[in-house]
Amino acid sequence: MISLASEKDTLSLGAALAMQVQRGEDPQSGGLSQRHQPDRGGDQVRGEALEVGGDRIVFPDAVVRGDGAIKSIPDLIAEAKKRPGALSFGSPGVGTAGHLIGELFKSRAGVELVHVPYRGQSQVINDLLGGHLAMSFEAVATAIPVVQNGNMRGLATTCPVRSPQIPDVPTFAEVGVKDFAIEALALVAVHAKTPQPVVTRLNEAVVKIINGPNVSKRIAGMGLIAKSSTPEQARAMLTAEVARWRQVVETAKIPPMD
């Protein structure tokens, strides 16, 4: 999840909320922020104004080493089922978006992969290229150059449509993995007690900015999609993300983050 005025950009919104649910934290927020609230998120904060290219911001592509034997998602699934627990995927750490997306993939594909946590994504890339990992999930900005130069092979994108930058990489739906579209969203939130007229004005201002030609052009240049929303749509997204990623956290038994 990336957000305006964000403190961290490694977790999706729902994943961050799910982790906070496990910790039992209470909300202490004010002003415009990305302080996501557990369980009672819809009551404590109002998600406002903005969704930006969800699935094209964070970890959209499953990638493997370019010269490896695995050349497709069916190849990966077949190998993982033939040798349960023998293949590994890397992430920047326990509970990060790359970790959670990997766990969701395991569930959707019905395979057993070993998670290897690192201290940063650059270490994941180095070990993937060095042949120490079977796969990872990479942001589009990271994946594009290494897929284009052949160092990595893009197996599938979590986007609901193919990325125009790497059009040869299919979507997960195309290769048979259903319900695996991942949206990494940007959310502007205000305190729940913010007066509705203020919420409305903020929403209108942010929507105008994000849909303006200069900003939308810059966003498109990064391989992202600008998509504005109403406060009601943002709240619905928030609720859905909480439920989705809480289930992933609980199923994978991921411990609370410090």
Steps between C-alpha positions, in 0.01 A plus 500: 500500500627844416319795645520873523677607821591136551740375764556164333441379148573130535161373614174509320229684686316186599819325606594789726155497652503125548832521680364772727198283577734229627681753719171627640598863446260787542497790255671824586478712188427847383533704186581357159696181547546133433429377850295193421268378770423140594153349486321825567680672213178610336385666821829657598626647174346603173684389190485782254550600145754284332586165355808490279549211260459249778664194360765691305670663794639227723621145421290434189718244325611149587856471369765230473857495378509561128703194406329260739295191416172652623350697215135537599262488794384149397868396506541648847186336636589163350852511648371613839247216509761247393739615774293652786704742709803485271443833327539833678384858453663807647360820648638809678392353834234324703160666457600714204289518187729259316460247780123531518454484124716188493284340767187590309649346185575179688138483608354578159733263312489222759877473533755500780782754463754598765509868592847653537494845666772755426582848629410669172383436146845553349624194690207300363590599146867412550421152630239441232750586229761289680275195487437478875125565470239354269291816468386830646236765446641823361362850456440595140769770512752239615378222272489689171875554442614158619226321305573701188875430518441129560650476848158408635199337345156636581263209559179693565371833620247551777344778292156418361644603161846463348749778562570707187868513601536119498207383283635147458448429870150351548266564790456235768142453385625419150724222631230345715554654845167657589416769755858622512479861383696708751427869535761710676313820570567851618252618760458845647330474839371747757372462855149358524374818670606724210193701389339370183540830309875481563508138386316594182732790421810289560364226279425744219846659528691171494290360214563816298874478560533128424295529181684810380711459185836560665455259790324228301772516235773458760313212660457328163872547434571289808285217367212579733133582453334803659151412619309733729224392735228630725534477879240223495697298246819548701328375815367194318851426372636539852249252640570245226876530539481449876303178457716369219839551661387402848414159357844475337675596826299253705529213251877543469536558878709812441604648836422864587764749390678712759 
